[in-house]
Amino acid sequence: MSHPMNECSDIGTVYLVGAGPGDPDLLTLRAARLVMNAKILVHDGLVDPSILELARQGTRMISVAKRRAHHTMPQEEINALLIREALAGHDVVRLKGGDPFIFGRGGEEAEACRAAGVPVEVVPGISAAMGAAAAAQIPLTHREGASIVTFVAGQCKGLTEQDWVGLAGKDRTLVIYMGVKTAPQIAEKLMADGLAPDVPVAVVENAARSDMRVLRTALAGLPDLVIRAKVKSPALIIIGDVTAREDSVLAAVALEAIP
């Protein structure tokens, strides 16, 4: 059962809300209601504008968009912002692309709020991995293709030192978030760990949006594909046999014609 936003307490509630992959129709009912009723909405840059348009007129909109090598607001300041507004008695809707607890730093924000005595509610969203796979009709698991799925971040510190052995290969699907800029290092790392160069790969850009692209190649060709296709975030890299299954409707698209 959903509960109304806190209007009476001296301390507001911070709602960590998953905005899903981009399509407003993929919001949960709880998420949509919170966005439509929000008085203060703090959002990431990957939240689609069509979702922000659901907010009512007069909502205070605060962008804390992050881009590679450029953060408009450091994470510590975002945490402080949420706490400050809640301690002033305001409910805050913190809107994040995908799911708050999958590479969304939602855990950090929830911990900071709880430490400051601020109530937190987490509203899950369709993760970028699930949204991208569904939109591209790529089954992340399949009885004849994969029984293990792993999510990793391709833009973390110490990427080259991380142990990815066994994360991809036969009967496995590997989904890489934030891997566009580091695609050459990712391909090199996986092949050095023993993954075959011809393992099929799909890159899903702008998943579940009108300008979505699904690009396919082999692992060895991933860096060249990203450059030639001018792939930009938000984009996910999916590695494994499931990306090339004949029963996938979009499998026939193969490698998009790129000049």
N, C-alpha and C positions, 0 to 999 in steps of 0.2 A: 504494500500500500504506500502510495506517495504521501509526503507530508508537505504542508505549505512552508514557504521560506520563512525564516525566523524574523518576526516583526516586533517582538516584545522584549526579548532579552537584552541586557546591557551589552552583551558581547554577541557579535554577529557570527554566522557560520560561513566557513569557506567550503564551497562546493567544487571539487575537482572533477571536471566533466569531460568525458571523451567525445570529441566531435566527429569521430569516424574518419573515413578516407576522403571525404569531401562533399558527397551528395547529401543534401539536407534530408532526403527521404530515408537515409540510413542512420539518422539519429535515433536513439531510444526515445520513447515517449517522455520519460523523466528528463532527459537532456533537453528536449525541445521545450518542455514547459519551463524549465529553469532559464533557458536563454530568453524565452519570450517574456518572462516576468522579472528579469534581472534589472536591478538598479545600477549595479556596478559589474562590468564584464571585462575581465582581464584575459586577453587572448594572445595566442602564438601567431606567428606569421603564416604557418601552414594551414590555418583554419580558413576554409573557403569563404569568400565574401558573401556568397548566397546564404550561408549559415548565419553570419553576422547580421544580415538583413532581417532576420527573424526577430531581432531585439526590438522592443518598442521604442517609440520616439522619446527622447529624453534620457535614455540609458547612458550612463557614463562609460565610454569605451576607452580602454587602456591597452595599447599594443605593447607587448614585450617581445616582439619578433626577434628571433636569433637567425643569423646567417653565418656561414663558415667564415671564421676569422673576424667577425664583426657582431658583437652583441650590443643591442641598444640598451639593455639593462642586464647586469650580471645576475646570476642566480640568487646570490645573497640579497640583492636589492629587491628581487621579485618576492622572495620569502618575506622580507621586511614590509613590503607594500601590502601583501595579503594580511599579515598580522596587524599592521597599523589600521587598516580599514575595518577589520573585524573588531578590534579592541575599541574602535570608535562607535561600535554598535551597528555596523553595516554588514549585511550579507554580501558575499562576493562570489560571483560565478567565475571560476578559473577554467577557461575553455582551452582544451589541448587537442591537437590533431591526433587521430587514431585513438588509442587507449592511454589514460594517464599513467598507468603502471607498466607500460612497455616502452622503454626508451623515451619516456616523457618527463622524467624527473619528478613525477608525481609523488614518489616515495619521499624524496627530499623535502618537498613542500609540505606534505602531510606531517612529517616528523617535526619540522620547524613550527608548524601551527600548534601541534599538540604540546610541544615544549613550552609554548607561550600561553597555554591554557585556552586556545581557540578551538572550538568544535569543528570537525572536518567530516564531510560526507564525500565518498567517492562514487561517481556515476560512471560505470564502465562504458567504453565505446568499442565499435568494431575496429580492431587493430588494423594498421596499414597493411600488414602481411595478409590478413584474412580478406580485407577489402580488395586489395590488388589481385589476389589469387582468384577471388570470386568474379571480379569484373573481367578478368582475362580468361576465365573458365579453365584455370589450372588447378587441379586437385592437389592440395599440399600433401595429402595422404591418399593412397590407393592400394587396394589389396594386391595388385600386380605391379606396384611401382615404388611405394614408400610407406613404411610404418613408423618412421622417426622423422620429426621435424625439429629443426634448431633455428633459433633467431639469434643473430649476432649484429653488433654495430661495427660498421666499417670505418668509422671516423673517431675511434677512441684512441687515447694516448697509449703508446706502446703497442701499436697494432702488430708490428713485425715480431714482437716478443710473445704474443699470445699463442697458445697452443690450440690449433684448429684441427689437429689430426683426428680423423674419424668423424668429423662433423658432416662431411659430404661423401657421396659415393653410392654404392649399390644399396638399394632399399632405403635411401635417406634423401631428405630434402633440406637444403640450406637456404634460409632467407636472410639477406643482408640489407640492413637499414643503413642509410647515410653512406653508401658506398660509391657514389658517382665519382667523386674527386679522387678516391683512392683505388679505382678499378684496376690500374696496372699492378699495384702492390698486392691487391686481393688475388688476382689471377696468378701472379708469380708465387705467392705464398701457398695457394692451394695446390698448384702443380708441383712445387718443391716438396710438399707434404705427401705427394704420391697420387694426386687426383689426375685422371687422364685428361689430356688437352681437348679431347673431343666430347667431353661431358656436355650435354645440352644446357643452355642458359637462356633465361628470359629476363628482359628488363621491362618493367611496367612503370611508365611515367604518367603522372597525373591520374592515378587510378580512380575509377568510378566518376570521372568528370567527362565533359563533352569533348575535351581535347586529349583524351587518353591515347597513349601509344603503347603497343606491345611489340617489342623487338626481340628477335631470337637469333642466337649465334651459338658457337661452341666456346668453351671456357677460354681457349687460347685467343679467340677473337674478341673477347670482351673489351679490352682496352681500346682497340680500333673502332669497335662499334660505338662506344660512348663518344669518341671524338667525332666520327663521321656523322652520326645522327644528332650531334649536339645535344645530348641528353642533359636535362636539367632537373634539379630537385623540385618537387618531391618525386622520387623514383626509387623503386625497390629492385633488387637483383635476386632472382630465384634460380637456384642451381640444383639440377637433378633430372632424372628421366621423366618425371611427371610433366616437365615443361614441353616435352615433345610427343606426348601421347596422341595417337591418332583419334581418340575419342574426345579430344578437346576441340570444341568448335573453332577456336581461334588458332589451333595448331597449324592449319593450312596456310595461315598468313606468312609463316616462316619469317625469314629476314626481310624486313621492309625495304623496298627499293629506296636506296639512299644515294644521292649523287656523289 
